[in-house]
């Protein structure tokens, strides 16, 4: 388990985890960018509200991706079932 110092909105944080430090930096940079987007849209927002809005935006994106993934998985399953049915016609 390693640790790495990252900077989010100018504040340094020590992050510990059992993933590569490059991954920790990538995630921290992602969060930093999302927070900067919130501040760009609402410069007078409090840090707590900015963090909540950024978290909601990230959660929304995650749920949309999960829904898209589930939809694609169902489509693939349907295609596989159809292909199996067609293959059985040749048996």
N, C-alpha and C positions, 0 to 999 in steps of 0.2 A: 504494500500500500504506500503510495507516494503522496507528496503534497506539492502544490505549486501556487505561487502568488500571481493573482490576476488583478486587472484594473477594470472596474465598472463605474462609469460616470465619474472618473477621476479618483475614486476610492479604491484602495488596495484591499484585497481579501485573500486569505490563505485557504485554499481549497484542497481537501484531502480526498483521495479516492484510489481505487485499484484499477484505474484505466490509464492509458498513456497520457502524459502531460500535454501532448499536442491536442488530444481530444478535449481535455479540460479547458485549454485555451480557446479552442474552437467554440465550445459551448458558452464560455464567458463572453467572447466577442459577439456571439449571436444575441445574448441577453443585453449587452451594452448597446448594440445597434438598435434593438427594439425599444429600449428606454430612450435613446436619443431621438427616435422617430416620435415617441409620445411627447417629449419635450419640444421638439420642433413644431408640432401641431398645437401644443398648449404650454407656452414658455413659463407661465405663472403657476403651473400646477405644483402641488406639494409632492415631495419624494414618495410618500406612501401611496398617494393616488396614482402617481406615474407608474409605480411598481405594480399596483393592482391592474391598471389598464394594460400594461405590457403583458402581465400574466394572463389576462383575459384574451388578449390578441393571440398569444402563443397557444393557449388552450383551444381557442376557436380553430386555429390552423391545424392543430393536432387532431381534433375531432373530425374536421373535414377530410383530412388525409386518411384517418381510420375508416370513415364512411366510404371514401373512394376505394380504399383497399378491399374492404368487405364486398363492395359491389363488383369489383374486378374479380375477386376470388370466386364469387358466386357465378359470374359469367364463365370463368375458366372451368369450374366444376361442371356447368351445364354443357360446355363444349366437349369436355372429356367424356361425359356420359353419352352424348350424341355420337362421338367417335367410337366409343365402345360398342354402341348399338349397331353402327355401320360395319364395324369389324366383324361382329358376330354374324352378320348376313353372309359373309364369305366363308364362314366355318362349315 
